[in-house]
Amino acid sequence: MNYKLNDIPERPVKPRNGGITMVMDKGLSLRQVEDFIDVAGVHTDIVKLGWATSYVTPNLKEKLALYRSAGIPTYFGGTLFEAFAIRNQFDDYRRVLEEFSMEYAEVSDGSMDIEHDEKCEFIRKLSTQVTVISEVGSKDAAKIFAPYKWIALMKAEIEAGSWKVIAEAREGGNVGIYRGTGEVREGLVDEILTQIPEETIIWEAPQKEQQVWFIKLIGTNVNLGNIAPAEVIPLETIRLGLRGDTFDYFLNKGK
């Protein structure tokens, strides 16, 4: 930090298991990646190349190399996994991960229907090759899961080998754990946290109000995902109580 302030919440140093900021890259250019790393790389734990954007991204290997040189892991969005799986090309997907030297992979079923036992088997197989992040929840706003189902799915995927489970929200923050207005489904989140350790969950929270809500509920070091590149620095100030939304939240709390 550039100067000293008292009563600032403690943030673990990278690489960290908690307080993760997952950023969504929806098609940054190489120059934009360089600029992003220069400004926000120190506060970024992992970058997701959103949905299947990696299929059409120019200079993909060069982009991945830039992130790698900055010590920022990357992974392809879960929709790419689904695009391979629905075409019965799972082995091809594994070869793609190897070709691009990927150390992480996302397994999701937000866009396709898949038996959960089969999804867990994909997780088990991939976990022998890479670190797996799995996503729970549908991208279809009409599909509303009861809290007990969220809990059962998350437990099974963690047991199958997922390092973290993502609570679905899409890049807009208006499905899954949120209502169409972007409002948090508070009862759902509370129920999930009674059974699933908070450090194993990445809450997709693209909107500032959602980020504030989770920081106030869980604390500075909550795992948050689908953060836009330009919002990484603003999010870090929210985490540290240096923006009006959390300005007095951490004062004299000894955190």
C-alpha positions in Angstrom: 0.0 0.0 0.0 1.1 3.5 -0.6 0.8 4.8 2.9 -0.3 3.7 6.4 -3.9 3.8 7.7 -5.0 2.2 11.0 -8.0 -0.2 11.4 -7.6 -1.6 7.9 -8.8 -5.2 7.6 -6.1 -7.7 7.0 -5.9 -9.3 3.5 -3.9 -12.5 3.1 -1.1 -12.4 0.5 -1.3 -14.2 -2.8 -1.6 -17.0 -3.5 -4.5 -17.2 -1.1 -7.3 -19.6 -0.4 -9.7 -17.0 0.9 -10.5 -13.5 -0.1 -10.3 -14.5 -3.7 -11.2 -12.0 -6.5 -12.0 -13.8 -9.7 -12.1 -11.5 -12.7 -14.0 -12.2 -15.9 -12.1 -11.4 -19.1 -14.8 -11.2 -21.9 -12.3 -10.4 -24.7 -9.5 -8.1 -23.6 -6.8 -7.4 -26.1 -3.2 -8.1 -25.3 -2.6 -4.4 -24.7 -5.6 -4.3 -22.4 -4.3 -7.3 -20.5 -1.0 -5.6 -20.0 -2.7 -2.5 -18.7 -5.0 -4.5 -16.5 -2.1 -6.4 -14.9 -0.2 -3.2 -14.4 -3.1 -1.6 -12.5 -5.0 -4.5 -10.9 -2.9 -7.6 -11.1 -1.7 -7.4 -7.5 -5.4 -7.7 -6.4 -6.5 -10.4 -8.8 -6.3 -14.0 -7.8 -7.6 -15.8 -10.9 -9.0 -14.8 -14.3 -11.8 -16.6 -16.2 -12.0 -16.2 -19.9 -15.8 -15.9 -19.9 -18.0 -18.7 -21.3 -16.5 -19.8 -24.6 -14.7 -16.6 -25.6 -11.4 -18.5 -25.8 -12.7 -20.2 -28.9 -12.7 -16.9 -30.9 -10.1 -14.9 -29.0 -7.1 -13.9 -31.2 -3.6 -14.5 -29.9 -5.0 -16.8 -27.1 -1.7 -18.4 -26.2 0.0 -15.0 -26.0 -2.8 -13.7 -23.7 -2.5 -16.7 -21.4 1.3 -16.2 -21.3 0.8 -12.6 -20.2 -1.4 -13.7 -17.3 1.0 -16.5 -16.4 4.0 -14.2 -16.4 2.1 -12.0 -13.8 1.4 -15.0 -11.6 -2.3 -14.9 -12.3 -3.9 -18.3 -13.0 -6.5 -18.5 -15.8 -9.3 -20.9 -16.8 -11.8 -21.2 -19.6 -15.5 -20.6 -18.7 -17.8 -23.5 -17.9 -19.8 -23.0 -21.0 -16.8 -24.1 -23.1 -16.7 -27.4 -21.1 -20.4 -27.8 -21.8 -19.9 -27.1 -25.5 -17.5 -30.0 -25.6 -19.5 -32.3 -23.3 -22.8 -31.9 -25.2 -21.0 -32.9 -28.4 -19.4 -35.9 -26.7 -16.0 -34.4 -27.0 -14.8 -34.6 -23.4 -11.5 -36.2 -24.4 -11.0 -33.4 -26.9 -11.6 -30.9 -24.1 -8.9 -32.5 -22.0 -6.5 -32.2 -24.9 -7.3 -28.5 -25.3 -6.5 -28.0 -21.6 -3.2 -29.7 -22.2 -2.4 -27.9 -25.4 -2.9 -24.5 -23.7 -1.1 -25.6 -20.5 -4.2 -24.9 -18.4 -3.9 -25.6 -14.6 -7.5 -25.0 -13.8 -10.8 -25.9 -15.4 -14.5 -25.1 -14.8 -17.2 -27.8 -14.8 -20.7 -26.4 -15.1 -24.2 -27.4 -16.3 -25.8 -24.0 -16.5 -26.6 -24.2 -20.2 -27.2 -27.9 -20.7 -29.0 -30.7 -18.8 -26.7 -33.3 -17.4 -27.3 -35.9 -14.7 -25.5 -34.8 -11.6 -23.7 -38.1 -11.1 -22.3 -37.7 -14.6 -21.2 -34.1 -13.8 -19.4 -35.4 -10.7 -17.7 -38.0 -12.8 -16.4 -35.3 -15.1 -15.1 -33.5 -12.0 -13.4 -36.6 -10.7 -11.7 -37.2 -14.1 -10.6 -33.6 -14.6 -9.3 -33.3 -11.0 -6.5 -35.8 -11.9 -5.3 -33.4 -14.6 -6.1 -29.8 -13.3 -7.6 -28.0 -10.3 -11.3 -28.0 -10.8 -13.7 -25.2 -10.1 -17.4 -26.3 -10.5 -20.4 -24.1 -10.8 -23.8 -24.8 -9.3 -27.0 -23.1 -10.6 -28.7 -22.5 -13.9 -28.3 -19.6 -16.3 -32.1 -20.0 -17.0 -33.9 -17.6 -14.7 -37.0 -19.8 -14.8 -35.1 -22.6 -13.0 -35.2 -21.9 -9.3 -33.5 -24.4 -7.0 -34.6 -25.0 -3.4 -31.8 -24.4 -0.8 -31.5 -28.1 0.1 -30.8 -28.9 -3.6 -28.0 -26.2 -3.8 -26.5 -27.7 -0.7 -26.7 -31.3 -1.9 -25.1 -30.3 -5.3 -22.3 -28.3 -3.7 -21.5 -31.1 -1.2 -21.4 -33.7 -3.9 -19.1 -31.6 -6.2 -16.7 -30.8 -3.4 -16.5 -34.5 -2.5 -15.9 -35.3 -6.2 -12.9 -33.1 -6.2 -13.8 -29.5 -6.8 -11.4 -27.0 -5.2 -14.1 -24.3 -5.1 -17.8 -24.2 -6.1 -19.2 -21.2 -7.8 -22.6 -19.9 -7.0 -24.1 -19.0 -10.3 -25.2 -15.5 -11.2 -24.1 -15.0 -14.8 -22.1 -11.9 -15.8 -25.2 -9.7 -15.2 -25.9 -10.8 -11.6 -29.6 -11.5 -12.2 -30.1 -15.3 -11.9 -29.1 -18.1 -9.6 -28.4 -16.6 -6.1 -30.1 -13.4 -7.3 -33.5 -12.3 -8.3 -34.1 -10.8 -11.7 -33.6 -7.3 -10.1 -30.1 -8.2 -8.9 -31.4 -8.5 -5.3 -29.7 -11.3 -3.2 -31.8 -14.3 -2.4 -30.8 -13.9 1.3 -32.6 -16.9 2.6 -30.9 -19.1 0.0 -27.4 -17.8 0.9 -28.1 -18.2 4.6 -29.2 -21.8 4.2 -26.2 -22.6 2.0 -23.8 -21.2 4.7 -25.3 -23.5 7.3 -23.9 -26.5 5.5 -21.1 -25.4 3.1 -17.9 -23.8 4.4 -17.8 -20.2 3.1 -14.1 -20.5 2.1 -15.1 -23.2 -0.5 -17.6 -21.0 -2.3 -17.0 -18.3 -4.9 -20.0 -16.0 -5.0 -20.5 -14.4 -8.4 -21.1 -10.8 -7.6 -20.7 -8.5 -10.6 -22.7 -5.6 -9.2 -21.3 -3.3 -6.5 -24.4 -3.7 -4.2 -23.9 -7.5 -4.3 -20.2 -7.2 -3.4 -21.1 -4.9 -0.5 -23.8 -7.3 0.7 -21.4 -10.3 0.8 -18.6 -8.4 2.4 -20.9 -7.2 5.2 -22.2 -10.8 5.6 -19.1 -12.8 5.5 -16.2 -10.3 5.8 -13.4 -8.7 4.0 -12.0 -12.1 2.8 -15.1 -13.5 1.1 -14.5 -15.1 -2.3 -16.1 -13.0 -5.1 -16.3 -13.7 -8.8 -17.3 -12.3 -12.2 -15.7 -9.0 -11.3 -15.1 -6.8 -14.3 -11.5 -5.8 -14.9 -12.3 -2.1 -14.2 -14.0 -3.0 -10.9 -11.0 -4.8 -9.2 -9.6 -1.6 -7.6 -13.0 -0.3 -6.5 -13.8 -3.8 -5.0 -10.5 -3.8 -3.1 -11.4 -0.4 -1.5 -14.8 -1.9 -0.5 -13.0 -4.9 1.1 -10.8 -2.5 3.1 -13.5 -0.1 4.3 -12.2 2.7 2.0 -15.4 3.4 0.2 -18.6 4.9 1.6 -20.5 1.6 1.4 -18.2 0.0 4.0 -16.5 3.1 5.4 -17.2 2.5 9.1 -17.9 -1.2 8.9 -14.4 -2.4 9.9 -13.3 0.4 12.2 -12.2 -0.8 15.6 -13.3 -4.4 14.9 -9.8 -5.7 15.1 -10.1 -7.5 11.7 
